[in-house]
């Protein structure tokens, strides 16, 4: 499967995994002319996340499972960040905030 797209400049835009937009990284395409296109799936997930945030629903719940504490997050955030069951993430405490690194 060819992952290149034809750019508006006429050249081929190549598939990349590191398009930055508003502090987040997305999959998409980038042409040598500088034109970029975010993958529509991830653009849609980002819009859903922003809608949750505007509605004040971008929250997580903490619950106890056995001897562990589990932080559940909305599905749209899981999909946007590519979380899968069993995926290991790093975290750090920064000024009373929990920073999770994918």
C-alpha positions as CSV (number, residue, x, y, z in Angstrom):
1,X,0.0,0.0,0.0
2,X,1.4,3.4,-1.0
3,X,1.4,5.8,1.9
4,X,2.2,8.9,-0.2
5,X,-0.3,11.5,-1.2
6,X,-0.2,14.0,-4.1
7,X,0.4,17.5,-2.7
8,X,-1.3,20.6,-4.0
9,X,2.2,21.6,-5.3
10,X,2.3,18.5,-7.5
11,X,4.9,16.7,-5.5
12,X,4.4,13.6,-3.3
13,X,3.7,14.1,0.4
14,X,5.3,11.4,2.6
15,X,3.6,9.6,5.5
16,X,5.0,10.9,8.9
17,X,4.2,10.2,12.5
18,X,5.3,13.5,14.0
19,X,3.2,16.4,12.8
20,X,2.9,18.9,15.7
21,X,-0.3,20.8,16.2
22,X,-1.1,22.7,19.4
23,X,1.4,20.8,21.4
24,X,0.4,17.3,20.2
25,X,1.9,14.9,17.7
26,X,-0.3,13.4,15.0
27,X,0.2,11.0,12.1
28,X,-0.3,12.5,8.6
29,X,1.6,13.6,5.5
30,X,4.3,16.2,4.9
31,X,5.6,17.5,1.6
32,X,9.0,18.9,0.9
33,X,7.2,22.2,0.0
34,X,6.2,22.5,3.7
35,X,2.5,21.6,3.2
36,X,1.1,19.2,5.8
37,X,-2.1,17.2,6.2
38,X,-3.1,15.5,9.5
39,X,-4.6,12.0,9.1
40,X,-8.4,12.5,9.2
41,X,-8.8,9.8,11.8
42,X,-6.6,11.7,14.3
43,X,-8.0,15.1,13.3
44,X,-11.5,13.7,14.2
45,X,-10.3,12.3,17.5
46,X,-8.7,15.7,18.4
47,X,-12.0,17.5,17.6
48,X,-13.9,15.0,19.8
49,X,-11.4,15.6,22.6
50,X,-11.7,19.4,22.3
51,X,-15.5,19.0,22.5
52,X,-15.2,17.0,25.7
53,X,-12.8,19.7,27.1
54,X,-15.2,22.5,26.2
55,X,-18.1,20.6,27.9
56,X,-16.0,20.1,31.0
57,X,-16.1,16.3,30.5
58,X,-12.4,15.7,29.8
59,X,-12.0,14.0,33.2
60,X,-10.8,10.7,34.5
61,X,-12.0,8.5,37.4
62,X,-9.9,6.8,40.0
63,X,-11.1,3.4,41.3
64,X,-9.6,0.5,43.2
65,X,-9.0,-2.8,41.5
66,X,-7.5,-5.4,43.9
67,X,-4.5,-3.7,45.6
68,X,-4.0,-1.3,42.7
69,X,-5.5,2.1,41.9
70,X,-6.7,2.5,38.3
71,X,-7.2,5.7,36.4
72,X,-9.8,5.4,33.7
73,X,-9.9,7.9,30.9
74,X,-12.4,8.6,28.1
75,X,-12.3,6.4,25.1
76,X,-11.6,9.3,22.7
77,X,-8.4,10.2,24.7
78,X,-7.4,6.5,24.6
79,X,-7.8,6.4,20.9
80,X,-6.1,9.8,20.3
81,X,-3.0,8.7,22.2
82,X,-3.0,5.1,20.9
83,X,-3.4,3.5,24.3
84,X,-3.9,-0.3,24.1
85,X,-4.6,-2.8,26.9
86,X,-1.3,-3.6,28.6
87,X,0.6,-0.6,27.0
88,X,3.3,0.7,29.4
89,X,3.5,4.5,29.9
90,X,5.8,6.6,31.9
91,X,4.5,9.2,34.4
92,X,5.9,12.0,36.4
93,X,4.6,14.3,39.1
94,X,5.0,18.0,38.1
95,X,3.7,20.7,40.4
96,X,0.8,18.7,41.8
97,X,-0.1,17.3,38.3
98,X,0.3,13.9,36.9
99,X,2.1,13.9,33.5
100,X,1.7,10.7,31.5
101,X,4.1,10.1,28.6
102,X,3.2,7.7,25.8
